[in-house]
Amino acid sequence: MSSIETRTKILNEGVVLAEQSGLRGLSRSMLAKKVGIAPTSIMYYYKDLPALRKAILAHAIEVWSPQIIAEAILSGETFEVPQELAEHICESVMACVPQRRSIGAMA
């Protein structure tokens, strides 16, 4: 597998695993096993776990994984989420939340 193919597979599998266990629940060993490489090989492409998570978040934006993007927004890691996209996701989520009645309306 070429270097580009390996990097692509790391990102694709990283998105799949992050959708299952969360971006914060992702580990190099878990990802390496899924990709079929040694955990130290991931360090060749991404110097540390934060760099790996940042790359997976950027890839999640490219392939549109709202679950991972929402997790990043909620955790405050919006450095890779464009402002317009973050606002759109927040508006979409709020549109799905049932409107609460005010306390005065309940009396």
N, C-alpha and C positions, 0 to 999 in steps of 0.2 A: 504494500500500500504506500502510495506517495505521501509526502509531507502534507500536501494540500488535502488529499483524501482523508488522512488521519485527523487533521484539524477539523475538517467538516464533520467527520463522524463524531468527534469529541463534542462539538457544539450541538449536533442533532440529538445525540444520546443524552447530552446534558439537559437539553430542554425536556425530553421525555421524563428523565429522572426527577427533574425539578418540579414538573407537573405532578408527580406522584408523591414526592417527599418534601417539597418546598425548596426554594433556593438555598435557604439556610441549612436544610437537612442534607444537602448534597456533599458528598465526600469524594476525594480523589480516588480512594480505593474502590468505592462503589462504581464510580464512573469508569475507571480503568478496567474493571472486570467486565462491564457491559460492552466496552469498546474492544476488549480483547488485547490490551496492552498492559505493561507494568505500570504501577502507580507513579514511579519515578519518571516514566516517559511523559506523563502529563506535564511535569515540571519543565520539560524541554520547551513546550509550547506556551505555558502560562507559569510565571515565576512563583506564584503563590495562590492560595485559595481565593483571596479577594479578587485577584486578576482573572481567575477562572470564572468566578461568579459574575463578574462584570461582563466578560465576553459572552457568557450564556444569556445574561439579561439582554445584551445588545442583539444577540441572535433571536431571542424570544420576540423582540420587537419586530425584527425582519420577517419572521415566519408567523407573526401574530398569535401569541400565546397570552390571552388576557389574564389567565390565572397567575402567571409569573409576573407580568407587568403590574397587576394589582398588588401582589405581594410586595414588590419593590416600592410602589407608591406608599402603601400602608406602613412599611418599615422606614420610610424616609430616604430610601436609596434611589432617588429620582435623577441622579446625575446622568443617566443614560436615557431616561424617558423624556422625550420632547414635551415641553409645557402644554402644547395644544393636545397632544395625545393623552397626557395625564388628565387634563380637564375633560376631554371627551369620555374617558373611562369613568371618571367620577360622576359625570352627568348621567351616563348610562346605568351605572349602579344605583344612583339615587332614584332614577325613574322606575326601578324594579322594587324599591322599598315602599311598603304600604304607608300611606300618609297617616301620621299619628294625629289623633284628636287632641285638641288643647284641653287642659284641665278644666277650664271654664265651660267648655262644651259638654263635658261629662256630667256636670251637675244638673 
